[in-house]
């Protein structure tokens, strides 16, 4: 074991793979070359359409131990991952690595495939039941959690080699040109599958909406697709877009959102000619977006761009002229899908452009204000979004560590969650290093990272309740007391990879 730059102990090697410990948020200055996808032999690519999914799987010649990938834009409505993995299990395949861009509670059936040895581990994001299975030590190998940008980097750098990619396409033609804008399973953006299509050895497109050639715009290009299978249903449209775009009604959380919007105003960011922002689709983030829109409207100014996940609130800002563009990484509701289809200033982006650290730049650094949530934050401003204070691994990283490259990264969280302090002495798991986190906003006060003396200077004399993070933690402990710390076994069940490919922390099996 070696100690990384945050003092976390990291194994030098695990499952035969040599690891690089995290050495600082911007210590990696690149080097090396991109991995090369295979050059296909000339075969009959005029006839890619297979009679069934089984025939497409048969054509891929999948063997034990291979890596299979999926994308997550169908969210909790996805039918494809379970459908494909059930068929691979029926074939008696074992030892497979599953590399999704994210998993959701709907993917609970994967747990049985983990227990039976069909799946050895996950490389991607794990939410809910699959994450819980990981915490219980049910995977035979060590899982790897990566951010959206980190996943792209891993694929293009050759750290994650995909044997077969299965891509759910709400609209596809017989050549394999795909987008997510139309059809009964429309999800809008689907560009998290772009790297899979470019670098996987074999690419299978599944669709329930075969359209005439040419299907344009093509997010996935037919020239990267081997086989196409038409299935009855990719997913449940109601679950693809459900439950993500409701502004919080909690007075506490509304106050947090109001403080966050006031912060952006008091720092003078709104008046800057290239003001831009990113906020999630949670209740506090949506309330922040609404308050920010009110400020832009009152002052007669507009944002240069808003970084999506898109939702109806961002779309309303675009249509009202409060932002020039939405640069979208995924759609969270039907309004976002409709806008992406109809509005030329609503632009589908991919993690190569927006987040990938080993590109010739990405526009995360162009975001002025990023508003994010967290499960824990500690006195050094390190943030945890993967495990809860009780130790359970229940969340992926998403784009969290990628967008922390914004000019000002703001964490919004209630002081207490479930009678436990959100602010801890040391986070259970480090997802993002404190050097990339600038401000914590709670209902009881606002704490600025002492390293950001420029922000502290800008916020002097404002009406915001500025506190030190230590003062906020003391408030929480005075109310709720010190929480019990979870107990872990010695076994490491998952690695938390930073966006540059180094290991920032580990997750150990939970004692239950």
C-alpha positions as CSV (number, residue, x, y, z in Angstrom):
1,X,0.0,0.0,0.0
2,X,1.1,3.6,-0.7
3,X,-0.2,6.9,0.5
4,X,-1.6,9.3,-2.0
5,X,-1.6,13.1,-1.9
6,X,-4.7,13.1,0.3
7,X,-3.2,10.6,2.8
8,X,-5.4,7.8,1.6
9,X,-3.8,4.3,1.4
10,X,-3.9,2.9,-2.1
11,X,-2.8,-0.6,-3.2
12,X,0.1,-0.6,-5.6
13,X,-1.6,-3.4,-7.6
14,X,-5.0,-5.0,-7.6
15,X,-6.4,-7.8,-9.8
16,X,-3.1,-7.8,-11.7
17,X,-3.4,-4.1,-12.6
18,X,-0.8,-1.6,-11.4
19,X,-2.3,1.5,-9.9
20,X,-1.3,5.1,-9.9
21,X,-2.0,7.0,-6.6
22,X,-3.7,10.4,-6.8
23,X,-1.0,13.1,-6.7
24,X,-3.1,16.3,-7.0
25,X,-6.0,17.6,-9.0
26,X,-3.8,19.0,-11.9
27,X,-0.5,17.0,-11.3
28,X,-1.1,14.9,-14.4
29,X,0.2,16.8,-17.5
30,X,-0.7,14.1,-20.1
31,X,1.7,12.1,-22.2
32,X,1.2,8.8,-23.9
33,X,-1.1,8.2,-26.9
34,X,-4.7,7.4,-27.5
35,X,-5.7,3.8,-27.9
36,X,-6.5,2.7,-31.4
37,X,-9.8,1.1,-32.2
38,X,-9.6,-2.0,-34.5
39,X,-9.6,-1.7,-38.3
40,X,-12.4,-3.9,-39.5
41,X,-11.9,-6.4,-42.3
42,X,-14.0,-5.8,-45.4
43,X,-17.2,-7.8,-44.9
44,X,-20.9,-7.4,-45.9
45,X,-21.6,-4.2,-44.1
46,X,-24.5,-3.5,-46.5
47,X,-26.5,-6.0,-44.5
48,X,-26.0,-5.1,-40.8
49,X,-29.6,-5.7,-39.8
50,X,-30.0,-9.0,-37.9
51,X,-33.2,-11.0,-37.5
52,X,-33.0,-10.8,-33.7
53,X,-30.9,-9.7,-30.8
54,X,-29.9,-13.4,-30.4
55,X,-28.5,-13.3,-33.9
56,X,-26.6,-10.1,-33.2
57,X,-25.1,-11.6,-30.1
58,X,-24.1,-14.7,-31.9
59,X,-22.4,-12.6,-34.6
60,X,-20.2,-11.0,-31.9
61,X,-18.7,-14.3,-30.7
62,X,-18.7,-13.2,-27.1
63,X,-16.5,-15.3,-24.8
64,X,-16.0,-15.8,-21.1
65,X,-14.1,-12.9,-19.5
66,X,-15.0,-10.2,-22.1
67,X,-16.0,-6.6,-21.3
68,X,-19.5,-5.5,-22.3
69,X,-20.6,-1.9,-22.2
70,X,-23.8,0.1,-22.2
71,X,-24.9,3.7,-21.9
72,X,-27.4,5.2,-19.4
73,X,-29.5,7.8,-21.1
74,X,-32.6,5.6,-20.7
75,X,-32.0,6.1,-17.0
76,X,-34.4,4.2,-14.7
77,X,-36.5,3.2,-17.7
78,X,-33.8,1.2,-19.3
79,X,-34.7,-2.4,-20.5
80,X,-31.6,-3.0,-22.5
81,X,-28.9,-3.9,-19.9
82,X,-31.1,-6.5,-18.2
83,X,-32.3,-7.8,-21.5
84,X,-28.8,-8.3,-22.9
85,X,-27.2,-9.7,-19.7
86,X,-30.1,-12.2,-19.3
87,X,-29.3,-13.5,-22.8
88,X,-25.6,-13.7,-22.1
89,X,-26.3,-15.6,-18.9
90,X,-28.6,-18.0,-20.8
91,X,-25.6,-18.8,-23.1
92,X,-23.6,-19.9,-20.0
93,X,-21.1,-17.1,-20.2
94,X,-19.0,-16.4,-17.1
95,X,-16.5,-13.9,-15.8
96,X,-17.9,-10.9,-17.7
97,X,-16.9,-7.3,-16.9
98,X,-19.8,-4.9,-17.3
99,X,-18.8,-1.3,-18.1
100,X,-21.9,1.0,-18.1
101,X,-21.8,4.8,-18.1
102,X,-24.2,4.4,-15.1
103,X,-26.6,2.0,-13.5
104,X,-29.9,2.6,-11.8
105,X,-32.3,0.8,-9.4
106,X,-34.0,-0.8,-12.4
107,X,-30.8,-2.8,-12.9
108,X,-31.2,-4.8,-9.7
109,X,-31.5,-8.1,-11.7
110,X,-27.8,-7.8,-12.3
111,X,-27.2,-8.8,-8.7
112,X,-28.3,-12.4,-9.5
113,X,-25.8,-12.5,-12.3
114,X,-23.1,-11.2,-10.0
115,X,-23.9,-13.9,-7.4
116,X,-23.9,-16.7,-10.1
117,X,-20.5,-15.6,-11.6
118,X,-21.8,-14.3,-14.9
119,X,-20.5,-10.8,-13.9
120,X,-17.2,-10.5,-12.0
121,X,-17.3,-6.7,-11.5
122,X,-18.5,-3.3,-12.7
123,X,-16.3,-0.6,-14.3
124,X,-18.4,2.5,-14.4
125,X,-21.0,3.8,-12.0
126,X,-23.1,1.9,-9.5
127,X,-26.3,3.2,-8.0
128,X,-28.7,1.5,-5.6
129,X,-28.9,-2.3,-5.5
130,X,-25.7,-3.0,-7.5
131,X,-23.7,-0.6,-5.4
132,X,-25.1,-2.3,-2.3
133,X,-24.0,-5.7,-3.7
134,X,-20.5,-4.3,-4.1
135,X,-20.5,-3.0,-0.5
136,X,-21.4,-6.6,0.6
137,X,-18.4,-8.0,-1.2
138,X,-20.5,-10.0,-3.8
139,X,-18.2,-9.1,-6.7
140,X,-15.3,-11.5,-7.3
141,X,-13.1,-8.7,-8.6
142,X,-12.6,-5.1,-7.6
143,X,-15.0,-2.5,-9.1
144,X,-13.8,0.8,-10.6
145,X,-15.9,3.9,-10.3
146,X,-15.2,6.7,-12.8
147,X,-16.7,10.0,-13.6
148,X,-18.3,10.6,-17.1
149,X,-15.1,12.3,-18.3
150,X,-12.9,9.8,-16.6
151,X,-14.7,6.9,-18.4
152,X,-14.1,8.6,-21.7
153,X,-10.5,9.1,-20.8
154,X,-10.1,5.5,-19.7
155,X,-11.6,4.2,-23.0
156,X,-9.5,6.5,-25.2
157,X,-6.3,5.8,-23.2
158,X,-6.8,2.1,-23.3
159,X,-7.3,1.6,-19.6
160,X,-10.8,0.3,-20.4
161,X,-11.0,-2.0,-23.4
162,X,-14.5,-2.8,-24.5
163,X,-15.0,-6.1,-26.4
164,X,-18.7,-5.5,-27.3
165,X,-20.7,-2.4,-26.9
166,X,-24.5,-2.6,-26.8
167,X,-26.0,0.8,-27.7
168,X,-29.7,1.6,-27.1
169,X,-30.8,3.9,-29.9
170,X,-34.3,5.5,-29.8
171,X,-33.9,6.2,-33.6
172,X,-31.6,4.2,-35.9
173,X,-31.5,3.4,-39.6
174,X,-30.4,0.2,-41.3
175,X,-26.8,1.4,-41.6
176,X,-26.5,2.1,-37.9
177,X,-26.8,5.9,-37.8
178,X,-28.4,6.8,-34.4
179,X,-29.8,9.5,-32.3
180,X,-32.0,9.8,-29.3
181,X,-34.4,12.5,-30.4
182,X,-37.5,10.5,-31.7
183,X,-39.3,7.3,-31.2
184,X,-41.3,5.7,-28.3
185,X,-38.1,5.5,-26.1
186,X,-36.7,9.0,-27.0
187,X,-34.1,10.0,-24.4
188,X,-32.7,13.1,-26.2
189,X,-28.9,13.1,-25.8
190,X,-27.1,9.8,-26.1
191,X,-23.5,10.9,-26.6
192,X,-22.1,9.0,-23.6
193,X,-22.1,6.0,-26.0
194,X,-19.9,7.8,-28.5
195,X,-16.6,6.5,-27.1
196,X,-18.0,3.0,-27.0
197,X,-19.0,3.2,-30.7
198,X,-15.5,4.4,-31.6
199,X,-13.3,2.2,-29.5
200,X,-15.1,-1.1,-28.9
201,X,-14.1,-4.2,-31.0
202,X,-17.8,-4.8,-31.9
203,X,-20.7,-2.5,-31.7
204,X,-24.4,-3.6,-31.6
205,X,-27.2,-1.1,-31.9
206,X,-30.6,-2.0,-30.4
207,X,-33.6,0.0,-31.5
208,X,-37.4,0.0,-31.3
209,X,-37.6,2.7,-34.0
210,X,-36.0,1.7,-37.3
211,X,-36.2,4.8,-39.5
212,X,-35.3,5.3,-43.2
213,X,-31.7,6.0,-44.2
214,X,-30.1,8.5,-43.6
215,X,-31.1,9.1,-40.0
216,X,-29.7,12.5,-39.2
217,X,-28.3,14.0,-37.0
218,X,-26.2,10.9,-36.3
219,X,-24.7,11.0,-32.8
220,X,-23.5,7.4,-33.4
221,X,-22.2,7.0,-36.9
222,X,-23.1,4.0,-38.9
223,X,-19.5,3.5,-40.0
224,X,-18.7,2.5,-36.4
225,X,-21.6,0.0,-36.1
226,X,-21.3,-3.8,-36.8
227,X,-24.8,-5.1,-36.2
228,X,-28.4,-3.8,-35.6
229,X,-31.2,-5.6,-33.9
230,X,-34.8,-4.4,-33.6
231,X,-36.4,-5.1,-30.2
232,X,-40.0,-4.6,-29.0
233,X,-39.1,-2.0,-26.5
234,X,-35.9,-0.2,-25.3
235,X,-37.4,1.2,-22.2
236,X,-40.2,2.7,-20.2
237,X,-40.6,6.4,-21.3
238,X,-42.3,7.4,-18.0
239,X,-39.2,6.1,-16.1
240,X,-36.7,7.6,-18.5
241,X,-37.8,11.1,-17.6
242,X,-39.5,10.7,-14.2
243,X,-38.7,12.0,-10.8
244,X,-35.8,14.3,-11.6
245,X,-37.3,17.8,-12.3
246,X,-39.2,18.9,-9.2
247,X,-38.1,22.0,-7.4
248,X,-37.8,21.4,-3.7
249,X,-40.7,22.6,-1.5
250,X,-38.6,22.5,1.7
251,X,-38.1,25.9,3.2
252,X,-34.6,24.8,4.4
253,X,-33.5,23.7,0.9
254,X,-35.1,26.7,-0.8
255,X,-33.0,28.9,1.5
256,X,-29.9,27.0,0.5
257,X,-30.7,27.6,-3.2
258,X,-31.4,31.3,-2.5
259,X,-28.0,31.7,-0.8
260,X,-26.3,29.9,-3.7
261,X,-27.9,32.3,-6.3
262,X,-27.0,35.3,-4.1
263,X,-23.4,34.1,-4.0
264,X,-23.2,34.0,-7.8
265,X,-24.6,37.5,-7.9
266,X,-22.4,38.9,-5.1
267,X,-19.3,37.6,-6.7
268,X,-20.2,39.7,-9.8
269,X,-20.3,36.7,-12.1
270,X,-23.7,37.5,-13.6
271,X,-22.5,40.7,-15.1
272,X,-19.5,39.0,-16.8
273,X,-19.8,38.9,-20.6
274,X,-19.2,35.1,-20.7
275,X,-21.1,34.1,-17.6
276,X,-22.1,30.4,-17.6
277,X,-23.3,27.9,-15.1
278,X,-24.1,24.3,-14.4
279,X,-26.6,22.9,-12.0
280,X,-28.0,19.5,-11.6
281,X,-31.6,18.2,-11.6
282,X,-32.1,17.8,-7.9
283,X,-34.5,19.9,-5.9
284,X,-32.0,22.4,-4.6
285,X,-30.3,22.8,-8.0
286,X,-33.6,23.4,-9.8
287,X,-34.5,26.1,-7.2
288,X,-31.1,27.7,-7.7
289,X,-31.8,27.7,-11.5
290,X,-35.1,29.4,-10.9
291,X,-33.6,32.1,-8.6
292,X,-30.8,32.7,-11.0
293,X,-33.2,33.1,-13.9
294,X,-35.1,35.7,-11.9
295,X,-31.8,37.7,-11.3
296,X,-30.9,37.5,-15.0
297,X,-34.4,38.7,-16.0
298,X,-34.4,41.6,-13.5
299,X,-31.0,42.8,-14.7
300,X,-31.6,42.4,-18.4
301,X,-28.6,40.2,-19.0
302,X,-28.2,36.7,-20.3
303,X,-25.8,33.8,-19.7
304,X,-23.5,32.8,-22.5
305,X,-24.4,29.2,-21.9
306,X,-26.0,26.8,-19.4
307,X,-24.4,23.4,-19.1
308,X,-27.0,20.6,-19.1
309,X,-28.4,18.0,-18.1
310,X,-31.4,19.8,-19.6
311,X,-34.8,20.1,-18.0
312,X,-37.8,22.3,-18.4
313,X,-36.4,25.1,-16.3
314,X,-33.2,25.4,-18.4
315,X,-35.3,25.2,-21.6
316,X,-37.6,28.0,-20.4
317,X,-34.5,30.2,-19.8
318,X,-33.2,29.4,-23.3
319,X,-36.6,30.2,-24.9
320,X,-36.9,33.4,-22.9
321,X,-33.5,34.5,-24.0
322,X,-31.9,34.3,-20.5
323,X,-29.2,32.0,-21.9
324,X,-27.7,31.9,-25.4
325,X,-27.2,28.2,-25.5
326,X,-27.7,25.0,-23.6
327,X,-24.7,22.7,-24.0
328,X,-26.3,19.4,-23.1
329,X,-24.9,16.1,-21.8
330,X,-28.2,14.4,-21.0
331,X,-31.9,15.1,-21.0
332,X,-33.8,14.8,-17.7
333,X,-37.3,15.4,-19.0
334,X,-39.5,15.5,-22.1
335,X,-39.2,19.2,-22.4
336,X,-35.4,18.9,-22.7
337,X,-35.9,16.2,-25.4
338,X,-38.3,18.3,-27.4
339,X,-36.0,21.4,-27.2
340,X,-32.9,19.4,-28.3
341,X,-34.9,18.2,-31.3
342,X,-36.3,21.7,-32.3
343,X,-33.9,24.4,-31.1
344,X,-30.6,25.0,-32.9
345,X,-29.2,26.7,-29.8
346,X,-29.8,23.5,-27.7
347,X,-26.6,21.6,-28.5
348,X,-25.8,17.9,-27.8
349,X,-22.3,17.6,-26.4
350,X,-20.2,14.6,-25.5
351,X,-17.6,14.0,-22.7
352,X,-14.7,14.3,-25.2
353,X,-15.6,18.0,-25.7
354,X,-17.0,18.8,-22.2
355,X,-15.1,16.7,-19.7
356,X,-12.3,14.5,-20.9
357,X,-9.0,15.5,-19.2
358,X,-6.7,14.0,-21.8
359,X,-8.0,16.1,-24.7
360,X,-6.7,19.4,-26.0
361,X,-8.9,21.2,-23.6
362,X,-12.5,20.8,-22.5
363,X,-15.1,23.4,-21.6
364,X,-15.5,22.4,-17.9
365,X,-13.0,25.3,-17.2
366,X,-15.2,27.7,-19.1
367,X,-18.1,27.1,-16.6
368,X,-18.1,30.1,-14.2
369,X,-20.4,28.6,-11.5
370,X,-21.1,24.9,-10.8
371,X,-23.7,24.0,-8.2
372,X,-23.5,20.4,-7.0
373,X,-24.7,18.3,-4.1
374,X,-22.8,15.9,-1.8
375,X,-23.4,13.2,0.8
376,X,-20.5,14.5,2.9
377,X,-17.9,17.2,3.0
378,X,-15.0,17.5,5.4
379,X,-13.0,20.2,7.1
380,X,-10.5,20.2,4.2
381,X,-13.4,20.6,1.7
382,X,-12.9,17.1,0.3
383,X,-16.3,15.8,-1.0
384,X,-17.9,12.4,-1.0
385,X,-20.7,11.6,-3.4
386,X,-20.2,7.8,-3.6
387,X,-20.8,6.4,-0.1
388,X,-23.1,7.5,2.7
389,X,-21.9,8.2,6.2
390,X,-23.0,4.6,7.1
391,X,-20.5,3.3,4.6
392,X,-22.9,1.9,1.9
393,X,-21.7,2.4,-1.7
394,X,-24.9,3.7,-3.3
395,X,-24.0,6.4,-5.9
396,X,-21.9,6.8,-9.0
397,X,-19.7,9.9,-9.7
398,X,-21.5,11.2,-12.7
399,X,-19.8,14.4,-14.0
400,X,-19.0,15.6,-10.4
401,X,-15.2,15.6,-10.5
402,X,-15.2,16.8,-14.1
403,X,-17.2,20.0,-13.5
404,X,-15.2,20.8,-10.4
405,X,-12.8,22.4,-12.8
406,X,-15.3,25.4,-13.0
407,X,-14.2,28.8,-11.8
408,X,-16.3,28.5,-8.7
409,X,-17.6,25.1,-7.5
410,X,-20.4,25.4,-5.0
411,X,-21.6,22.5,-2.9
412,X,-25.2,22.9,-1.6
413,X,-26.3,20.6,1.2
414,X,-28.4,20.8,4.4
415,X,-26.4,21.0,7.6
416,X,-28.0,17.8,8.8
417,X,-29.3,14.9,6.7
418,X,-31.2,12.2,8.5
419,X,-30.1,13.6,11.9
420,X,-26.4,13.2,10.8
421,X,-24.0,16.1,10.1
422,X,-23.2,16.6,6.4
423,X,-19.9,18.1,7.5
424,X,-17.5,15.6,9.0
425,X,-13.9,15.6,10.2
426,X,-12.8,13.4,7.3
427,X,-15.1,12.0,4.6
428,X,-15.8,8.3,4.5
429,X,-14.8,8.3,0.8
430,X,-13.0,11.0,-1.2
431,X,-14.6,11.6,-4.5
432,X,-13.3,15.1,-5.2
433,X,-10.3,16.7,-3.6
434,X,-10.8,19.9,-1.5
435,X,-8.5,21.9,-3.8
436,X,-11.3,21.8,-6.5
437,X,-14.1,22.7,-4.1
438,X,-14.6,26.4,-3.4
439,X,-17.8,27.0,-1.3
440,X,-20.2,25.1,0.9
441,X,-23.7,26.5,1.2
442,X,-26.0,25.3,4.0
443,X,-29.1,26.8,5.6
444,X,-27.1,27.8,8.6
445,X,-24.2,29.5,6.8
446,X,-21.8,29.7,3.9
447,X,-18.2,28.5,4.1
448,X,-15.6,29.6,1.6
449,X,-12.5,27.4,1.1
450,X,-9.7,29.5,2.7
451,X,-7.5,28.8,-0.3
452,X,-9.9,31.0,-2.4
453,X,-8.8,34.4,-0.9
454,X,-10.1,36.1,-4.1
455,X,-13.7,34.8,-3.4
456,X,-13.4,35.8,0.3
457,X,-12.5,39.3,-0.8
458,X,-15.4,39.6,-3.2
459,X,-17.9,38.4,-0.5
460,X,-16.8,40.8,2.3
461,X,-19.6,43.0,3.4
462,X,-22.4,41.0,1.6
463,X,-25.5,40.0,3.5
464,X,-24.5,36.3,3.3
465,X,-24.0,34.5,6.6
466,X,-20.3,33.7,6.1
467,X,-18.9,31.1,8.5
468,X,-15.8,28.9,8.6
469,X,-16.5,25.2,7.8
470,X,-15.3,24.3,11.3
471,X,-18.0,26.6,12.8
472,X,-20.7,25.0,10.7
473,X,-19.5,21.5,11.7
474,X,-19.7,22.5,15.4
475,X,-23.3,23.7,14.9
476,X,-24.2,20.4,13.4
477,X,-22.5,18.4,16.2
478,X,-24.1,20.5,18.9
479,X,-27.5,19.7,17.4
480,X,-27.0,16.0,16.5
481,X,-23.9,14.8,18.2
482,X,-21.0,12.9,16.7
483,X,-22.2,10.2,14.3
484,X,-21.0,6.6,14.7
485,X,-18.4,5.6,12.1
486,X,-19.1,2.6,9.9
487,X,-17.0,-0.6,10.3
488,X,-15.3,-2.1,7.3
489,X,-13.6,-5.4,6.5
490,X,-10.0,-5.4,5.1
491,X,-11.1,-6.3,1.6
492,X,-11.1,-3.5,-1.0
493,X,-14.3,-3.9,-3.1
494,X,-14.0,-0.7,-5.3
495,X,-11.6,1.9,-6.4
496,X,-12.5,5.6,-6.8
497,X,-10.6,6.8,-9.9
498,X,-10.0,10.5,-10.3
499,X,-10.6,11.9,-13.8
500,X,-6.9,11.6,-14.8
501,X,-6.8,7.9,-14.1
502,X,-5.2,8.0,-10.7
503,X,-6.8,6.4,-7.6
504,X,-8.1,9.0,-5.1
505,X,-9.6,6.5,-2.7
506,X,-10.8,3.0,-2.1
507,X,-14.1,1.5,-0.8
508,X,-13.9,-1.5,1.6
509,X,-16.4,-4.2,2.2
510,X,-18.9,-3.1,4.9
511,X,-19.2,-5.1,8.1
512,X,-22.9,-6.0,8.5
